[in-house]
Amino acid sequence: MAQLLDGIRSPADVKQLNFSQLEQLAAEIREELITVLAKNGGHLGPNLGVVELTIAMHYVFDTPKDHFVFDVSHQAYVHKLLTGRRDLFHTIRKPGGLNGFMLRTESEHDCYGAGHAGTALSAALGMAVARDRQGGCEHVVALAGDAAFTCGITFEALNNIAHHTEKLLVILNDNEWSIDKNVGAIAAYLNRIVTHPKFDALHGHAGKFVKLLGGQSAFRLAKKAEEAAKSMLWPSVIFEELGLKYYGPIDGHDIPTLIHTLESLKRQKRPSLLHVLTTKGKGFEPALRRQKKFHGLGPYDPETGETKPAGTPTYSEVFADTLNKLADRDPNIVAITAAMPNGTALDRFQAKHPGKYFDVGIAEEHAVLFAAGLAAKGLKPVVAIYSTFLQRAFDPIVHDVCLQNLPVVFCMDRGSLSGDDGPTHHGLFDISYLRGIPNIVHMVPKDEDELADMLYTATLHNGPIAIRYPRGAGRGVEIKPFPKAIPIGKAEILRSSENDRVAIFALGAMVPLADEIAAQLEKQDVSAAVINARFSKPLDSRTLEFFARNVDVILTLEDHVLMGGFGSAVLEELNNLGIQKPVERIGWPDQFIEHGKPEQLRAKYGLTAVAALLKLRPHLQIRESQRAPIPFRAVSR
């Protein structure tokens, strides 16, 4: 049988297919997703769940004239396959290849880039209002998962849609999952709609109605399901109260029903919400059995779905296991996640301390405010959120936690590159956005044992405190049976001598690089001190001053943007001390870093020993008058 997918060069080709061919196309797309992502990794489950829905959207609407705004956009792989990127699909998430999310610079069909949840409805409303003001006629469709409806931004948009436009379609993709199983009242509310007995009966006959009576039947079926849902909920469905005409739920894997319903909704003269039911991981049995794992993962066996064992424990796992030990001893310790129990490894904590565990859904602002309330009543909340997602809670961090000096612990997972996920997920800004806030402490461990020590230190601290740690496996060091406290603001001198000409202040995971640089300098007859800085705030001013007065040059290393980061803090403190000393900084430049393998990106942007030695070279050719000159030999590449 000929491969239909090979002939899809644009959405126009999709429109030439009949329903039977569209079903075949869906099967081919699933095979393509499973095969390619087995090599590249990626968001397999979410994309398997929206194959038919995405096909139907492109069959009915016309991108790039019409606009599709995907919430998070991790489920846009099918969209990419249908919009001229099939030949490049094998490069997805590879360096220089297709991005794993929507990217405006990648295709004219990607109208809006995203990587965080809850953004689609607001962005789509903005586009619709702009269209209305410009006199346009294009359609704007926002596709958001049910997990996004636990996000406050989504409800802020829902509150405004009907007041600002008459033409916007919201598709609620209901699969009952974000990364983990959805939690909270909204998830329960949507479940009550789809489990109502009247809907269940109608749902089973949807396909027959469509085949016998055509598009208007599908539309009437949706209306009947709507009325059934209303009969057991509030006087009116919540979406109707917010001004959106509610339709559904309908089967998100029934292509004829989807197409006829979308064609009907395309003609509506008021904002509408279509409730679509899909199955995350559909078509791949391992993804159906383990939906949490197959939300997003690395390479796997395309037959069995098995992945290679991790080996060394990850920083996330060490964090969770340490928190378990601490909570065993301290009844006031509680843990909070924002829909990321697996990603932060707090599922390990939940299993052992279910009464101390809180998943608030995709609601980072609420997570931090909730933690502030817990802390105000004497508990010790530990908030585990990826660095890139904690940005969303900046105001509560400032206003509710730090202003009141409450003892909330922020554990920022992925505090560095997030590799193949790219710029929306890299955690490269948290030092900058946190260290300017009064009262907060910010620390970074050099290895997993020090992470355990820092977490223990944080739970003892009577004020706001943050720890950042990288994604993935630790260095493999031995972890003490029980952690020990670290003095706040005290660095650790790892290597030093009376003849040091360079002082290398390294933060966190950059300590091994500092050791490498020092070893290379030693080969050049240049002695270098290595300091594990530990804290970006407060700095160890005494240690910094000592070395600044005794070396030729200071080198700072950080896995973070240079703008406002650790190196900037060192420069500020030297200025406060009145010390003029050359400082060379190694870190990420003032730009968003693309997706790719971390080691390749570090080489490209100069986070390497070679780049550091080149920066140091001019300073080490000039010696103080009382010292005999030592020539600096060029370092071999």
C-alpha positions as CSV (number, residue, x, y, z in Angstrom):
1,M,0.0,0.0,0.0
2,A,1.3,3.4,-1.0
3,Q,2.3,5.7,1.9
4,L,0.0,8.7,1.9
5,L,2.2,10.5,4.3
6,D,4.9,10.7,1.7
7,G,2.6,12.8,-0.5
8,I,1.7,15.3,2.2
9,R,3.6,18.5,1.4
10,S,1.1,21.0,2.8
11,P,-2.4,21.0,4.4
12,A,-3.8,21.3,0.9
13,D,-2.8,17.7,0.3
14,V,-4.8,16.6,3.4
15,K,-8.0,18.2,2.0
16,Q,-7.8,15.9,-1.1
17,L,-8.2,12.7,0.9
18,N,-11.4,10.9,1.7
19,F,-12.4,9.7,5.1
20,S,-10.9,6.2,4.5
21,Q,-7.6,7.7,3.4
22,L,-7.6,10.0,6.4
23,E,-7.8,7.0,8.6
24,Q,-4.9,5.4,6.8
25,L,-3.0,8.7,7.1
26,A,-3.6,8.7,10.9
27,A,-2.1,5.1,11.1
28,E,1.0,6.2,9.1
29,I,1.5,9.2,11.2
30,R,1.4,7.1,14.4
31,E,4.0,4.7,12.9
32,E,6.2,7.7,12.0
33,L,6.0,9.2,15.5
34,I,6.8,5.9,17.2
35,T,9.7,5.2,14.8
36,V,11.4,8.6,14.9
37,L,10.9,9.3,18.5
38,A,12.4,5.9,19.4
39,K,15.7,7.4,18.2
40,N,15.3,11.0,19.1
41,G,13.1,10.9,22.2
42,G,10.3,13.5,22.7
43,H,6.7,13.9,23.6
44,L,5.3,10.7,22.3
45,G,2.1,10.2,24.3
46,P,0.6,13.6,23.8
47,N,1.2,13.5,20.0
48,L,-0.2,10.0,19.6
49,G,-3.4,11.3,21.3
50,V,-4.0,14.2,18.9
51,V,-3.4,12.5,15.5
52,E,-7.0,12.5,14.3
53,L,-7.8,15.9,15.9
54,T,-4.9,17.6,14.1
55,I,-5.8,16.0,10.8
56,A,-9.4,17.2,11.1
57,M,-8.2,20.7,12.0
58,H,-6.1,20.9,8.9
59,Y,-8.9,19.4,6.8
60,V,-11.3,22.1,7.9
61,F,-9.2,25.2,8.4
62,D,-6.5,26.8,6.2
63,T,-3.1,27.5,7.8
64,P,-1.1,29.7,7.6
65,K,-4.0,32.1,6.9
66,D,-6.0,30.6,9.8
67,H,-4.1,30.3,13.0
68,F,-3.6,27.3,15.3
69,V,-2.3,28.1,18.8
70,F,-1.2,25.0,20.6
71,D,-1.1,25.2,24.4
72,V,2.5,24.2,25.5
73,S,2.9,23.0,21.8
74,H,4.6,19.8,22.8
75,Q,1.7,18.1,20.9
76,A,2.4,19.8,17.6
77,Y,4.5,17.1,16.0
78,V,1.5,16.0,13.9
79,H,1.0,19.6,12.8
80,K,4.7,19.7,11.7
81,L,4.3,16.5,9.7
82,L,1.3,18.0,7.8
83,T,2.8,21.4,7.1
84,G,5.8,20.7,4.9
85,R,8.3,19.3,7.4
86,R,8.0,15.6,6.9
87,D,11.4,15.4,5.2
88,L,13.0,17.1,8.3
89,F,11.0,15.2,10.9
90,H,13.8,12.8,11.5
91,T,15.8,15.8,12.8
92,I,13.3,16.7,15.5
93,R,15.0,17.6,18.8
94,K,18.5,17.0,17.2
95,P,21.0,19.9,17.1
96,G,20.1,22.1,14.1
97,G,16.9,20.1,13.5
98,L,13.2,20.8,14.1
99,N,12.3,22.1,17.5
100,G,10.2,20.0,19.8
101,F,7.8,22.9,20.2
102,M,6.1,25.5,18.0
103,L,8.6,28.0,16.7
104,R,7.7,31.1,14.7
105,T,11.0,31.1,12.9
106,E,10.7,27.5,11.8
107,S,7.5,27.7,9.6
108,E,4.9,30.1,8.5
109,H,2.4,27.6,9.9
110,D,3.7,28.1,13.4
111,C,1.9,31.3,14.3
112,Y,2.9,31.3,17.9
113,G,5.7,29.8,19.9
114,A,5.2,28.2,23.3
115,G,6.6,25.8,25.8
116,H,4.7,26.6,29.0
117,A,1.2,25.7,29.8
118,G,-1.8,27.9,30.0
119,T,-0.8,30.4,27.3
120,A,-2.9,29.4,24.3
121,L,-6.2,31.1,25.1
122,S,-4.7,34.5,26.0
123,A,-2.5,34.4,22.9
124,A,-5.3,33.3,20.7
125,L,-7.6,36.0,22.0
126,G,-4.9,38.6,21.3
127,M,-4.7,37.4,17.7
128,A,-8.5,37.4,17.3
129,V,-8.8,40.9,18.6
130,A,-6.0,42.1,16.3
131,R,-7.8,40.4,13.4
132,D,-11.0,42.1,14.3
133,R,-9.3,45.5,14.5
134,Q,-7.6,45.0,11.2
135,G,-10.8,43.8,9.4
136,G,-9.6,40.3,8.8
137,C,-11.6,37.1,8.3
138,E,-9.2,34.4,9.3
139,H,-10.1,31.8,12.0
140,V,-8.2,31.5,15.2
141,V,-8.2,28.1,17.0
142,A,-6.8,27.5,20.4
143,L,-6.0,23.9,21.3
144,A,-5.5,23.3,25.0
145,G,-5.4,20.2,27.1
146,D,-7.6,19.7,30.1
147,A,-4.5,20.1,32.3
148,A,-4.2,23.7,31.0
149,F,-7.6,24.4,32.5
150,T,-6.1,24.0,36.0
151,C,-3.8,27.0,35.1
152,G,-4.9,30.4,36.3
153,I,-3.9,32.2,33.1
154,T,-6.4,30.0,31.2
155,F,-9.3,31.3,33.4
156,E,-8.1,34.8,33.1
157,A,-8.4,34.4,29.3
158,L,-11.8,32.7,29.6
159,N,-13.0,35.7,31.6
160,N,-12.2,38.0,28.7
161,I,-12.9,36.1,25.5
162,A,-16.6,36.9,25.1
163,H,-16.1,40.5,26.0
164,H,-13.5,41.1,23.3
165,T,-14.3,39.0,20.2
166,E,-17.2,37.2,18.5
167,K,-15.1,34.7,16.6
168,L,-12.8,32.3,18.4
169,L,-12.8,28.6,18.7
170,V,-11.3,26.9,21.8
171,I,-10.8,23.1,21.6
172,L,-10.5,21.4,25.0
173,N,-8.4,18.3,24.4
174,D,-9.5,16.1,27.4
175,N,-7.3,13.2,28.0
176,E,-7.2,13.4,31.9
177,W,-3.5,13.8,32.0
178,S,-0.9,16.6,32.1
179,I,2.4,14.7,32.8
180,D,0.8,13.0,35.7
181,K,-2.9,12.3,36.3
182,N,-4.8,15.6,36.5
183,V,-5.8,16.7,40.0
184,G,-8.3,19.2,41.5
185,A,-11.9,20.4,41.1
186,I,-11.6,21.3,37.4
187,A,-10.4,17.8,36.5
188,A,-13.3,16.3,38.5
189,Y,-15.7,18.8,36.8
190,L,-14.7,17.7,33.4
191,N,-15.0,14.0,34.4
192,R,-18.5,14.6,35.6
193,I,-19.4,15.8,32.1
194,V,-18.0,12.9,30.3
195,T,-19.3,10.2,32.7
196,H,-22.9,11.3,32.6
197,P,-25.0,8.3,31.5
198,K,-26.9,10.3,28.9
199,F,-23.7,11.3,27.2
200,D,-22.3,7.8,27.5
201,A,-25.3,6.5,25.5
202,L,-25.0,9.1,22.8
203,H,-21.3,8.7,22.6
204,G,-21.6,5.1,21.5
205,H,-23.9,6.0,18.6
206,A,-22.0,9.0,17.3
207,G,-20.3,7.2,14.4
208,K,-23.6,5.8,13.1
209,F,-25.3,9.1,13.2
210,V,-22.5,10.8,11.2
211,K,-22.5,8.1,8.6
212,L,-26.2,8.1,8.1
213,L,-27.1,11.7,8.4
214,G,-24.0,13.7,7.7
215,G,-22.6,16.8,9.3
216,Q,-25.8,18.2,10.8
217,S,-26.3,15.0,12.7
218,A,-22.9,15.3,14.3
219,F,-23.8,18.9,15.3
220,R,-27.1,17.8,16.8
221,L,-25.4,15.0,18.6
222,A,-23.0,17.4,20.2
223,K,-25.9,19.6,21.3
224,K,-27.7,16.6,22.9
225,A,-24.6,15.7,24.8
226,E,-24.4,19.3,25.9
227,E,-27.9,19.2,27.3
228,A,-27.2,15.9,29.0
229,A,-24.2,17.4,30.7
230,K,-26.2,20.5,31.8
231,S,-28.8,18.3,33.5
232,M,-26.4,17.2,36.2
233,L,-24.1,20.2,36.6
234,W,-24.7,23.8,37.6
235,P,-27.7,25.6,36.0
236,S,-25.4,26.2,33.1
237,V,-22.1,24.8,32.2
238,I,-19.2,26.9,33.5
239,F,-18.0,27.7,30.0
240,E,-21.5,29.1,29.0
241,E,-21.4,31.3,32.1
242,L,-18.1,32.7,30.8
243,G,-19.7,33.4,27.4
244,L,-18.5,30.5,25.3
245,K,-21.0,28.3,23.6
246,Y,-20.2,24.8,24.7
247,Y,-20.3,21.8,22.4
248,G,-19.5,18.2,23.1
249,P,-18.0,16.0,24.4
250,I,-17.2,14.2,21.1
251,D,-14.8,11.4,20.3
252,G,-11.4,12.9,19.4
253,H,-10.4,9.9,17.4
254,D,-13.5,9.8,15.1
255,I,-12.3,11.7,12.0
256,P,-15.8,12.1,10.4
257,T,-17.4,13.4,13.6
258,L,-14.5,15.8,14.2
259,I,-14.6,17.2,10.6
260,H,-18.4,17.6,10.5
261,T,-18.4,19.3,13.9
262,L,-15.5,21.6,13.1
263,E,-17.2,22.6,9.9
264,S,-20.3,23.5,11.8
265,L,-18.4,25.4,14.4
266,K,-16.5,27.3,11.7
267,R,-19.7,29.0,10.8
268,Q,-20.5,30.1,14.4
269,K,-20.8,33.8,15.1
270,R,-19.9,33.6,18.8
271,P,-16.9,32.3,20.7
272,S,-17.2,28.5,21.1
273,L,-15.6,25.7,23.1
274,L,-15.5,22.2,21.7
275,H,-14.9,19.5,24.3
276,V,-13.0,16.6,22.6
277,L,-12.1,13.3,24.3
278,T,-8.8,11.7,23.4
279,T,-6.5,8.9,24.6
280,K,-3.0,9.9,25.4
281,G,-0.6,7.3,23.8
282,K,-3.3,5.9,21.5
283,G,-1.8,3.3,19.1
284,F,1.2,2.3,21.1
285,E,0.5,-0.2,23.9
286,P,3.6,0.7,26.0
287,A,2.5,4.3,26.0
288,L,-1.1,3.4,27.0
289,R,0.2,1.2,29.9
290,R,2.7,3.9,31.1
291,Q,1.2,7.2,30.2
292,K,3.3,9.1,32.7
293,K,6.6,7.7,31.3
294,F,5.6,8.3,27.7
295,H,4.5,11.9,28.1
296,G,8.1,12.8,27.3
297,L,11.2,10.6,27.3
298,G,14.5,9.8,25.7
299,P,15.1,7.1,23.1
300,Y,13.3,3.8,23.6
301,D,12.8,0.4,21.9
302,P,10.0,0.9,19.3
303,E,8.8,-2.6,19.9
304,T,8.7,-2.9,23.7
305,G,8.9,0.8,24.7
306,E,11.8,-0.1,27.1
307,T,14.4,2.5,27.8
308,K,18.0,2.1,29.0
309,P,18.4,2.0,32.8
310,A,19.6,5.4,34.2
311,G,22.4,3.9,36.3
312,T,23.6,6.7,38.5
313,P,20.8,8.3,40.5
314,T,19.6,11.7,39.2
315,Y,19.7,14.9,41.1
316,S,15.9,14.8,41.3
317,E,16.0,11.4,42.8
318,V,18.6,12.4,45.4
319,F,16.5,15.5,46.2
320,A,13.4,13.4,46.8
321,D,15.2,10.6,48.8
322,T,16.8,13.2,51.0
323,L,13.5,15.0,51.6
324,N,12.1,11.6,52.7
325,K,14.8,11.3,55.3
326,L,14.3,14.8,56.6
327,A,10.5,14.4,56.7
328,D,10.9,11.2,58.7
329,R,12.4,13.3,61.5
330,D,10.6,16.6,61.0
331,P,6.7,16.5,61.1
332,N,6.5,20.1,59.8
333,I,8.1,19.4,56.4
334,V,5.7,19.3,53.5
335,A,6.3,19.1,49.8
336,I,4.5,20.9,46.9
337,T,4.6,20.3,43.2
338,A,2.9,22.0,40.3
339,A,1.8,18.9,38.2
340,M,5.3,17.5,38.1
341,P,5.5,14.7,40.7
342,N,7.5,12.5,38.3
343,G,9.7,15.2,36.8
344,T,10.7,16.4,40.2
345,A,10.8,12.9,41.7
346,L,8.3,13.9,44.3
347,D,6.3,10.8,43.5
348,R,8.9,9.1,45.7
349,F,7.9,11.5,48.5
350,Q,4.2,11.0,47.9
351,A,4.6,7.2,48.3
352,K,6.2,7.5,51.7
353,H,4.5,10.7,53.0
354,P,1.1,11.0,51.3
355,G,-0.2,13.3,54.0
356,K,2.6,15.8,53.5
357,Y,2.4,15.9,49.7
358,F,0.5,18.4,47.6
359,D,0.1,18.5,43.9
360,V,-1.7,21.8,42.9
361,G,-1.8,21.2,39.2
362,I,-0.3,23.6,36.6
363,A,-0.5,26.5,38.9
364,E,3.0,27.8,39.9
365,E,1.7,31.1,41.3
366,H,-0.8,29.3,43.6
367,A,1.9,26.8,44.6
368,V,4.1,29.6,46.0
369,L,1.2,31.5,47.6
370,F,0.0,28.2,49.1
371,A,3.5,27.6,50.5
372,A,3.5,31.1,52.0
373,G,0.3,30.3,53.9
374,L,1.7,27.0,55.1
375,A,4.9,28.7,56.3
376,A,2.9,31.4,58.1
377,K,1.3,28.7,60.2
378,G,4.6,27.1,61.2
379,L,5.1,24.4,58.5
380,K,8.2,24.0,56.4
381,P,7.1,23.9,52.8
382,V,9.5,22.6,50.1
383,V,8.4,23.8,46.6
384,A,9.9,21.7,43.8
385,I,9.4,23.4,40.5
386,Y,11.6,23.5,37.4
387,S,13.7,26.7,37.2
388,T,12.0,27.7,33.9
389,F,8.5,27.3,35.4
390,L,9.3,29.0,38.7
391,Q,9.7,32.2,36.6
392,R,5.9,32.2,36.4
393,A,5.6,32.7,40.2
394,F,8.0,35.6,40.5
395,D,5.5,38.0,42.1
396,P,4.4,35.7,44.9
397,I,8.1,35.0,45.6
398,V,8.7,38.7,46.0
399,H,5.5,39.9,47.6
400,D,4.3,36.9,49.7
401,V,7.4,34.9,50.6
402,C,10.4,37.2,50.7
403,L,8.7,40.4,51.8
404,Q,7.3,38.5,54.8
405,N,10.6,36.6,55.2
406,L,8.8,33.2,55.4
407,P,10.7,30.0,55.5
408,V,9.8,28.5,52.1
409,V,12.3,26.3,50.4
410,F,12.5,26.6,46.5
411,C,14.0,23.5,44.9
412,M,14.7,24.4,41.3
413,D,15.1,21.3,39.2
414,R,16.6,21.7,35.7
415,G,18.7,24.6,36.9
416,S,20.8,24.6,33.7
417,L,20.2,23.3,30.2
418,S,17.2,21.2,29.4
419,G,19.0,19.9,26.3
420,D,16.7,18.7,23.6
421,D,13.7,20.7,24.9
422,G,15.3,24.0,24.0
423,P,14.9,27.6,25.0
424,T,11.5,27.4,26.6
425,H,12.8,24.8,29.1
426,H,16.4,25.8,29.8
427,G,16.7,27.0,33.4
428,L,19.3,29.7,32.9
429,F,17.8,32.7,34.6
430,D,17.0,31.9,38.2
431,I,20.1,33.5,39.8
432,S,19.3,36.7,38.0
433,Y,15.6,36.8,38.9
434,L,16.1,35.8,42.5
435,R,19.3,37.3,43.8
436,G,18.0,40.9,43.7
437,I,15.2,40.1,46.1
438,P,15.9,40.9,49.8
439,N,15.9,38.1,52.4
440,I,16.4,35.2,49.9
441,V,19.4,32.8,50.0
442,H,20.5,31.2,46.8
443,M,22.7,28.1,46.7
444,V,24.0,25.6,44.2
445,P,25.6,22.2,45.0
446,K,28.7,20.8,43.3
447,D,27.4,17.2,43.5
448,E,24.5,15.1,44.8
449,D,26.0,14.8,48.3
450,E,26.2,18.5,48.6
451,L,22.6,18.8,47.3
452,A,21.5,16.7,50.3
453,D,23.5,18.9,52.6
454,M,22.0,22.0,51.1
455,L,18.4,20.7,51.4
456,Y,19.0,19.9,55.1
457,T,20.5,23.4,55.5
458,A,17.4,24.9,53.8
459,T,15.0,23.2,56.1
460,L,16.8,24.6,59.1
461,H,16.9,28.1,57.7
462,N,14.3,30.6,59.1
463,G,13.7,32.5,55.9
464,P,13.2,32.0,52.1
465,I,16.0,29.9,50.5
466,A,16.5,28.5,47.0
467,I,18.5,25.6,45.6
468,R,19.2,25.1,41.9
469,Y,20.4,21.8,40.5
470,P,20.8,20.4,37.0
471,R,18.9,17.8,35.0
472,G,19.9,14.2,34.9
473,A,22.3,11.9,36.6
474,G,24.6,13.1,39.4
475,R,28.4,12.7,39.5
476,G,28.2,9.4,41.2
477,V,29.7,10.5,44.5
478,E,28.9,8.7,47.7
479,I,26.1,10.2,49.7
480,K,26.3,10.3,53.5
481,P,23.7,8.4,55.5
482,F,22.4,11.7,56.8
483,P,23.2,15.2,55.5
484,K,25.0,17.8,57.5
485,A,24.3,21.6,57.6
486,I,26.4,24.1,55.7
487,P,27.1,27.6,57.0
488,I,25.1,30.0,55.1
489,G,27.2,32.1,52.7
490,K,30.4,30.0,53.2
491,A,32.4,28.9,50.2
492,E,34.5,25.7,50.1
493,I,38.2,26.0,49.1
494,L,39.0,22.9,47.2
495,R,42.5,23.7,46.0
496,S,45.0,26.5,46.9
497,S,48.7,27.3,47.4
498,E,50.8,30.3,48.3
499,N,51.7,30.8,44.6
500,D,48.2,31.0,43.2
501,R,48.0,33.4,40.3
502,V,44.4,32.5,39.4
503,A,41.4,32.1,41.7
504,I,38.6,30.1,40.0
505,F,35.2,30.6,41.7
506,A,33.0,27.8,40.4
507,L,29.3,27.5,41.0
508,G,27.6,24.1,41.3
509,A,28.1,21.7,38.4
510,M,30.9,23.9,37.0
511,V,33.3,22.7,39.7
512,P,34.6,19.8,37.6
513,L,35.3,22.3,34.8
514,A,37.2,24.4,37.4
515,D,39.3,21.4,38.3
516,E,40.0,20.8,34.6
517,I,41.1,24.4,34.0
518,A,43.4,24.3,37.1
519,A,45.0,21.1,35.8
520,Q,45.6,22.7,32.4
521,L,47.1,25.8,34.0
522,E,49.4,23.6,36.1
523,K,50.8,22.2,32.9
524,Q,51.6,25.8,32.0
525,D,53.4,26.3,35.3
526,V,50.6,28.5,36.6
527,S,49.1,27.7,40.0
528,A,45.3,28.2,40.4
529,A,43.0,28.0,43.4
530,V,39.7,26.3,43.0
531,I,36.8,27.5,45.1
532,N,33.4,25.8,45.3
533,A,31.4,29.0,45.7
534,R,28.2,27.3,46.9
535,F,26.3,30.5,47.2
536,S,25.3,33.1,44.7
537,K,23.7,35.0,47.5
538,P,25.1,35.8,50.0
539,L,28.6,35.6,48.5
540,D,31.5,34.6,50.7
541,S,32.9,38.1,50.8
542,R,35.9,37.2,53.0
543,T,37.1,34.4,50.8
544,L,36.6,36.5,47.7
545,E,38.5,39.4,49.2
546,F,41.4,37.1,50.3
547,F,42.0,35.8,46.8
548,A,41.3,39.1,45.1
549,R,44.2,40.6,47.0
550,N,46.6,37.8,46.3
551,V,46.1,36.6,42.7
552,D,46.5,38.2,39.2
553,V,43.0,37.3,37.9
554,I,39.7,35.9,39.0
555,L,37.7,33.5,36.9
556,T,34.0,32.8,37.6
557,L,32.2,29.8,36.2
558,E,28.4,29.4,36.1
559,D,25.9,27.3,34.3
560,H,23.6,30.4,33.9
561,V,23.4,33.6,31.9
562,L,26.2,36.0,32.6
563,M,23.7,38.9,32.7
564,G,22.9,39.4,36.4
565,G,24.3,36.1,37.3
566,F,27.0,34.8,39.7
567,G,29.9,36.5,37.9
568,S,28.0,39.8,38.0
569,A,27.6,39.3,41.8
570,V,31.4,38.9,42.1
571,L,32.0,42.1,40.2
572,E,29.6,44.0,42.4
573,E,31.1,42.7,45.6
574,L,34.7,43.6,44.4
575,N,33.4,47.1,43.7
576,N,31.9,47.2,47.2
577,L,35.3,46.1,48.6
578,G,37.1,48.8,46.6
579,I,39.3,46.1,44.9
580,Q,40.2,46.5,41.3
581,K,41.1,43.1,39.9
582,P,40.6,41.6,36.5
583,V,37.6,39.2,36.4
584,E,36.9,36.9,33.5
585,R,33.5,35.2,33.4
586,I,32.4,32.0,31.8
587,G,28.6,31.5,31.4
588,W,25.8,31.7,28.9
589,P,25.5,34.8,26.6
590,D,22.6,37.3,26.6
591,Q,20.5,35.3,24.2
592,F,18.1,32.4,24.2
593,I,20.0,29.1,23.7
594,E,18.6,26.7,21.1
595,H,18.0,23.0,21.7
596,G,20.8,20.5,21.4
597,K,23.1,18.3,23.3
598,P,24.5,20.1,26.4
599,E,28.2,19.3,25.6
600,Q,27.8,20.6,22.1
601,L,26.1,23.7,23.2
602,R,28.7,24.4,25.9
603,A,31.4,24.0,23.2
604,K,29.6,26.3,20.9
605,Y,29.1,29.1,23.5
606,G,32.5,28.8,25.2
607,L,31.7,27.1,28.5
608,T,34.8,25.0,28.1
609,A,38.4,24.8,29.5
610,V,39.8,25.9,26.2
611,A,37.6,29.1,26.1
612,A,38.5,29.9,29.8
613,L,42.3,29.5,29.1
614,L,42.1,31.8,26.2
615,K,40.3,34.4,28.3
616,L,43.0,34.1,31.0
617,R,45.9,34.2,28.7
618,P,46.4,38.0,28.4
619,H,46.3,38.4,32.2
620,L,48.9,35.7,32.8
621,Q,51.4,37.3,30.4
622,I,51.7,40.3,32.8
623,R,53.4,39.7,36.1
624,E,53.7,41.9,39.2
625,S,57.1,43.5,39.4
626,Q,58.2,41.5,42.5
627,R,57.5,38.2,40.7
628,A,59.7,36.7,38.0
629,P,57.9,36.5,34.7
630,I,56.6,33.1,33.6
631,P,55.7,32.9,29.9
632,F,52.2,31.6,29.2
633,R,52.4,28.9,26.5
634,A,49.5,28.5,24.1
635,V,47.1,25.7,25.1
636,S,46.8,23.0,22.4
637,R,43.2,22.6,21.1
